[in-house]
Amino acid sequence: MVGDAVVGTEQCQVKDPVDLFLSGQVVKICAPMVRYSKLAFRTLVRKYNCDLCYTPMIVAADFVRSAKARDSEFTTNKGDHPLIVQFAAKEAQVLCDAARIVCPFADGIDLNCGCPQRWAMAEGYGASLINKPELVRDMVRHVRNQINNPRFSVSIKIRIHEDLKRTVDLCRKAEATGVSWITVHGRKVEERHQPVHYDAIKIIKQSMSIPIVANGDIKTLKDAENVHHLTGADGKIKRMTFQWTAVAIFLYGEVAVILVLCLPFISPLRWQKIFMIPLWSKMAFFWNKTFLTIIVLLIVLFLDAIREVKKYSAAHASEKAANVNTSAFDHTQMKLFRSQRNLYLSGFSLFFWLVLRRTVTLLTQLAKGMATQAALELEVNNTTEAAKKTMAENEVLQQAWKEKGSSKKKESAEATNEKLKKEIEHLKAELRKSSYAHLRVTNELTAVKKQSESLKREYDRLMEEHEQLQNSLGEAEDWKDL
């Protein structure tokens, strides 16, 4: 087996193995290889920017019992860090004793639960342990409880089951006991040279909150990069994914549009003119479908964010209760923070999208109300001017009638007696005509007065309605500010 794990471009300088997965770079790991992963080989690969090295698998019982086995199987030096010692064990206390021996010289241990060799399976080591999740959990817990160094990592390497649910269950039980990371060899126990099930590694990665290392058939740097992209295994810089970047941009756009719509110096009538531009009229045909589509997408993202928050909140609580090492706890805390950030982004985007729709509707209604009010005010002003003109003409007629009557009296006093009778008859005829004219003008004046009173009442009613509209607008703006 060649060194197979996720690979990156820069060497990490930190010594805590768990920090390698949080350093922002893809981790390069030299896997444990029988008879190869000795000190000399590890020294060689470290010169080529290998970030993390494993020892060959060591049988923990022999390592604890025999000093000769310890001298033969485990050698190191000051530059051999970070270093993981891989043990084959089937008893919790034996694994703890072996871990205490190497703790001053190594950065962590790894429990081999993936070796498919017959002798290992027959002795209860290696891949046989994937069918004993409780035993794996107890061994990890014992090491955690008896090693006082919080930076000392405890990891496991496994193979997958035929039923992948059993593998996920094993990983979750190990995670709950404080395992630092899990290396997944993407083959079943009976498989040797068959293709690696990278899709299974991806499913396991998506189900866990701790780092997952992909393993199997990685022979070149290009292979490692391809496997990293296929499985999503840890080590890559964690940036905001495309969909959440789009949601964040959409949210900022919503806030900007709402702020512009609320500018006090742009009247609703001007917004209505903008909304009546032909371009908007063409887009309005698709507006309702677009609105509903975006609502559905935001709801789906919001529900997905809730699911992620619940998932990592549960993992965060279990790790806190289990008192796992600080780096693994921080890793889960970081994922919980990202899921909460996504929840806020999707929630506020959904809220502001509804607010934006309501704001546009209210501006349109207010603009229509203001236009109607302006038309009514213009009509009232025209009617009032017409009434004033009619009353002025009536006064002129009355004054002319009075002046005409006085001049006739002067003429009748100066006229001779002979013409008096003729003038009297003439005046009677004129009087009848004037009476008829006066009656007509009086009737018109009465009709104009009635019309003026009616217009005054209509004007009062419109003023009350205008005041109610202004009050309603004030309440809507107060509600929007809330």
ABEGO torsion letter per residue (X at the ends): XBBBBBBBABBBABABAAAAAAAGBBBBBBBBBBGAABAAAAAAAAAAGBABBBBBBBBAAAAAABAAAAAAABBBBAABOBBBBBBBBABAAAAAAAAAAAAAABAEBBBBAABABAAAAAAGBEAAAAABAAAAAAAAAAAAAABABAABBBBBBBBBBABAAAAAAAAAAAAAAGBABBBBBABBAABAABBBBAAAAAAAAAABABBBBBBEGBABAAAAAAAAAAAGBBGBBBBBBAAAAAAAAAAAAAAAAAAAAABAABBAAAAAAAAABAAAAAAAAAAAAAAAAAAAAAAAAAAAAAAAAAAAAAAAAAAAAAGBBAAAAAAAAAAAAAAAAAAAAAAAAAAAAAAAAAAAAAAAAAAAAAAAAAAAAAAAAAAAAAAAAAAAAAAAAAAAAAAAAAAAAAAAAABBAAAAAAAAAAAAAAAAAAAAAAAAAAAAAAAAAAAAAAAAAAAAAAAAAAAAAAAAAAAAAAAAAX
